Each structure stands twice: as structure tokens, then as C-alpha cells.
């Protein structure tokens, strides 16, 4: 029993991209203004969930052929590796490094190793929430 | 040379074993493994000249310096003796296993990895000077022996035996850890070397007796003393090379090693002597008595090992008497320590050979049931000879090594009657009597083992395979050991000077300053003394009883199995397994509301209780912000939607109302200027409402009538409790300003030290990065949990199988 939600579907096509862009912004802004990996991840998930609600899971799977379990694993490894990376430089586990660089196009930019860790968090959050929603949603 | 790293050589070699097994399948993997103990043995022999004169060597490397934990290899007479036993017998056992285990049928890569792991663990135990690393290696032997006993893991008995041995030895090990910690609290160090000089001060400490008893738990469980011996007979399910190695020559001797090593610390207490001697002697008698009940060749040997370990244990205990008697050199007590170490060597040699013979008999005839065996003498002449030598040494007959140490054992036990401390003169007479009785049974089971297997009537129809002599390779190790048994008899004083005396020095450093001070000379003939007549008695009565064995052996069946220690163990396992299962079924109702009730009542109990106990409860309204118009509006929405959930008739209404509650809370965050939290809360609410809607079709219809009044009342009580608790906590935390707010610290440091602007995010990824790391790990686990619950769900049929 599936009704034809033309309005919802049309709106979703536009809104999803807005949410995704916002998610990316939120993720990168995280270190200085509200945001970060966790919220960014949740926003991304909500965009995908919106897709799933207006279309259906099979269609979304076709559009985004992502294995979310692998995504979770990659995120965990990334976070752990960022933390462990400190050992190579002979400083205690989890010591972050940061600095300011002049990059072409961006100008003066701060780069922070915490960003990598946050990216791990982002991937885990998207991976796990999507895993949960997908498995429950697909269950007969 | 930093020989501490040699401890890890077997473990390192173990890394290559699976590779060798898979790639070089033509050559038996054992040949490569054999190199390890041989190399180690030759290296350690080169250390002998140092220890012969009482010297020692130390080598260490730091492991966790901040906790003062280091690997310290300490080699003196005692540790070198054990090291040589481990590597020497280890080499022979590996050689034997090459012919015993078939390279095509067996999982050799597993086997040798476990064996090498075990070797490292054993070397670590006997060389560690640091109590914590000693404990580490101690438990590693439990784990590797678990793997080895359960090597044929498809057999129920193997798994049962492996589990049993691990349960008991790990239990003892944990107790021992407690003892070690107490020792370090008392002495301020984990180093055994540094603890020994403090012995006289330690003994008056309150913890001393506790430490003593706890450490003995470890030693007694590992060395299979009464009543913990029950794991050893079941451990015989392991492949025979393992039994020969672990359960006769090495692992079970770890307990003896521990007692010997810690004797200088504990022997000053009379309790130590009482406990070690008493338990040891009783174990010796008990083990020898029940050895005759066994029908399995390895079962007989297992009980005999229990008994012999008891014998050595009792001698170690007796050697402690040296601390309570002046001028030890004048008394017969000087024999006890020497006899203990000497018999330990003898036992490792002859029991190793006997286990190998049992393995050969099993391998060549297909059975170990002594009732089916018999008359193998002419078919397996070499094995028979080895068995006779080993068994006669065990029985204490000349001209074999065991005779000498058995005589010294009797001397030491007799001397206990002269000991007048702790009013032993009354009970003292019991010691030699029990020792004598135990020796008689030792004599009988030694004969029983040999002659019921090799003599008598041959019953080829009962054997699964036609019996014949074993291949040469399999015989090399037992024959070599049997030769050693004879050699020891003829050169006991050489062994004594090289190996035994340095070890005794390590055990009794207060009494002697160098191995030359130990004036013990072993003689096969020591005159017409009481011990000589006791020996004659053992031979005469033992022989008589062996002759009539068939008549009285049946009386063992009178001992009921139902009240044995094994039954006790089985019942305990049953209770902890099935019993716990049944107990959890009572409270695991399957309804999430029951679990919530448990959790919430617990929280209320703990938090409210703590609040009242610590007097943290305070309300102070002075510094609160004023309540504005928006707050009131949101509050009304919040309360309104909460009550809508309570009284909603359909689930859909409930879910939407729940969402409204979440959004209201998010609005609160907005008003109180916490954009981060508001953002997160909003997204979370959106997603969880979506999730609810996804699962909506699967949820049963809401029903408000299923709970009886009594439960409703209980639920209301819990709900009110949680509400009150949270309100009180919130109010109290606002009112109690014992310390300045932590937010100032973050405001100041967040840019300087972490290079960020958003406090919440910096806390998440930097200050409390560990929290976040583990949180996402938990998230990952939750995801996996949901996949397993939904995708890998058991079908009905499998479910029944699972619960069977």
C-alpha cells in the first residue's frame, strides 16, 4: 500500500541536498561554532531517512549503495588511529596537534588533528544509525 | 647478556609454527619446534657454573614503569633447576610428540603453538622476581594448559577436563594474586628478593597470615593438593605428550616452586609448616590410596602424580622447620629440603618416562584400560624395561633414583616426631605413620601399573589393535629418561652438588651462605636405622598386598561416587550454570517495562540514598534566573504532551506526543543559549520519531488493561521516585556551590590549548576524547547487536536446540 506522495517526493529532492550541505557545514564548523561530527552525522542520517520515508528503502539503497557496517568500522578505525597516531611522535596517546596554514583558495586555515577524530565520529554515527534504521525498516 | 628475553623465545617461535605447518607440510612441524628447547637448554646449562657456588644472575626490562612493573629474570639455583627441567624434559617431550602425533591427521599448528606458549609461561614463572609478572605467567600456564587439555576439542571429556582444570587453577591463581598484593602492601615492594630480608618484620604484620593462606591456595590448586587435586585426573584427556610434560614434569610443579621460592618469607611462621606438611602428607596418602581404584593407565599415573606432589610438598613444609630449630646442621631436618628438591628431580624423570610408556601402550594397542591389557612383556620388551625402571624408582626400590629420595623422605618424616614446637610430640607420630602407609600404597600401585599391563595373560581379542613394539623414535625419549633414573642412583652426589644444593640454598638462605655449607651426603646404604626397617616393611607388606590385589580391589567400589569431591565440583558447576540460568529467567521477563522498573528503582535507591547519607541535599533559590513568558509556555506544552502520552489510546498519538516532549526540551535549550545541545536534540528527536514510525507496524496494539492495580501502584511509586530524585539532584546541584564552576577553566583554555572555539566540541574530541572513543565503540556494538537480533534471528527450530 503505497500512496503517490508527489509533493513530498519533489520537496525531498531539494531539501535532502540542503540538509546534506548543512550537515557538511555543521561538521566542519564544529570546532569553533556549534556543530561537530556527532550532529553532522545525525543530520546526514536525517537527510537519508527523509529520502527513505518519501521513496522507499530499496530505491534509496540503489541511490546510495553504501555498506553502513563497513562505514562504522572505518569510522572506528579512523578515530582509533588518530588517537594512536600520537604515539609515533612520542607523545601520550590522544595528544592532538593543530596549526594555521595558508592554503590556496581557502586562505588562512586552521588544521586540527581533532578533525580527523571527529570525522571518525561522523562516520560511526551515520553508519550505526543507518544500520539500525535499515535493519529495522527492512525487517518483515 | 640480557637473558630475560629468552623467556619469550618460545612465544616468538610460536608465531612461525602455523606458517611452517601450512607451507612445509612434508616435514613434521615438531622438528622445527624441537630446536627451541634444545637451544634454550644448552644456553641455560652454561649458566650452571655460576649457580653451583651460590651465585645468581639478574636481567630485567621495564614493562609498565609508571606502575613499577617490570620483567625481572632472576636466576639462582632454584630457578635454574626448574628452567633446566622445563627445557630439558620439554625437548624430550617434543621429540616424543613428533612420533606420537600424526602430521596428517592432527592440528599440529595449534598443538605446538599452545605448547610453546606454555613453555614461555613456565620459564616466566620460575624466573620472575616480580610478583605481578609471576602471576601473569602463572595464569598463562592455566590458559595454555586449558588449550592443551582441550586439544581434541570434539570430545566431551576433553572439554570437560580442560574447563575443570582451568576453573580450579585460575581460582587458586586469583587467590594467590590477593596474597601477592598483601605481601607488597606489607613489604612495599613486589620483588621477592627484596621481600626476603624483611621476613622477620613481615611476620608480625596483621596481613601476614592472610597472605600466607592466599598464596598457598595458589600453590595447592596448581600442584593438585587435596582437595583441589580433582582436576588432575580429568586433565588426562590431553594428548599424552602433554600429560608427560605439563602434568608430571612442569606445570604441576609450579606450585612446589612457589612454595620453595617463598619459603624464606613464610617459613618463619609455624602455620606455614603445619599447613604445607599436613596437606602434603595427606595428599600423598589420599592419592596413593585411590590410585589403585583406577582402571585407566593414565588415571593411575594421575593419582600417582597427585600423591608424589604431596610427598614433595610435605618435605618442603618440613624443611621450614629449619627456622624453628637452632643448629639445623646437627639434626636430621637438614635432609628435608635436600630430599624435597632431590625427589622433585627424580619424580620429573621417572614420571615423564612412565607417562610416555602409557602413551606408547595406548598408541600401539588402542586402549588404556588396564583390565584389557596384559602380557605385553614379550611383545613390547623395550617399553616393558623402561616401565619397570620408572615404576621401581617410583616404588622406591634400589638401584633406582627414587630409592634414595624415598629413604630421605622417611628420615625427614621420622625427624618430625622429635620436633617439640607446637606440641607436635603428641600428633607428631602421625606423620611418619601416614607417610609409611602412603609409601606402601605407592609400592602397590607402581607394581599394579607395570605388571597388570605387561605381565599376566595376553588378551588380543580385547585390544582394538594388535600389539607390537613402538617405533624407535617414540622410544628414544623414555629410554633416555629411564637411563637417567639409573644414572641418578649411581651419581646422586654429583646431582646433589650441581643442582640440588644450589636450589636448597635459594630455599633456605638464612641457614647457609653457600652450597658447600649444606653437608648432606647421599648414600644408598645408611645402616640399620629405623628408616631401613620401615623400607623393609614397605616392601614386604606392599608385595603381599599386591599379590592379593584382585581380592580386595573390589572394596574400592564401596566408596560412593555421590559424596566425592568430584560430585561436589559437578554440583557447584551445575548450580552456577543451570542455577544461574534459572534464576535469571525469574527476573528476565522479556518486557522492557520490567527492566525499566529495575533500573529506575536502583537509580532512585542509590542516588537518593547517597544524597541523604552525604547530606548533599540543599535548596537555595537566591541565584536563580527569573521565569519568563516563553518558559511558561514551553513548560505547559511539555507537561501537556507528557500527560497525552500517559492517557493516549493509540500508539501513534503516543509517539507524536513523545516527539513533542523532545522538541519542547530542545526549545528550552534554545532559550537558555545552548545551541549545540538544541541542534543535537532536534536532530535526535527527528530521527527517533522516524525510527518509531518505521517500527510502528511491528508493535502490538497498545493495551492499558494488562497490568493489575498492584503493579500500577508500584509503577507510579517508581515514577514519582525518579521524578523526585531528578528534581532534588537538579536543585541541589544548583544550590551547592562548593567549588567554582568548571566552565571558566574551559573558557580560558579551550583556545589556548586545544585550538578550538566551541567548548562542547573541544571537550568531545579533545579533553574527553577517550569518552567519545568508547562511546562510538558502544554505538558500533549496539549496531552489531541490532543486526544480530534482527537479521541473524534464530528460527523456531534452532531456538529449541539452543535451549536444550
Interface residues (C-beta under 8 A of the other chain):
Chain A: X26 X30 X31 X32 X33 X34 X35 X36 X37 X38 X39 X42 X43 X45 X46 X49 X53 X68 X69 X72 X73 X75 X76 X79 X80 X83 X94 X96 X98 X99 X110 X112 X114 X117 X118 X120 X121 X124 X125 X127 X128 X129 X131 X132 X133 X135 X136 X137 X139
Chain B: X675 X676 X679 X680 X683 X684 X686 X687 X690 X691 X693 X694 X695 X698 X754 X755 X756 X757 X758 X760 X761 X762 X764 X765 X766 X769 X770 X772 X773 X776 X777 X779 X780 X782 X783 X784 X786 X787 X790 X791
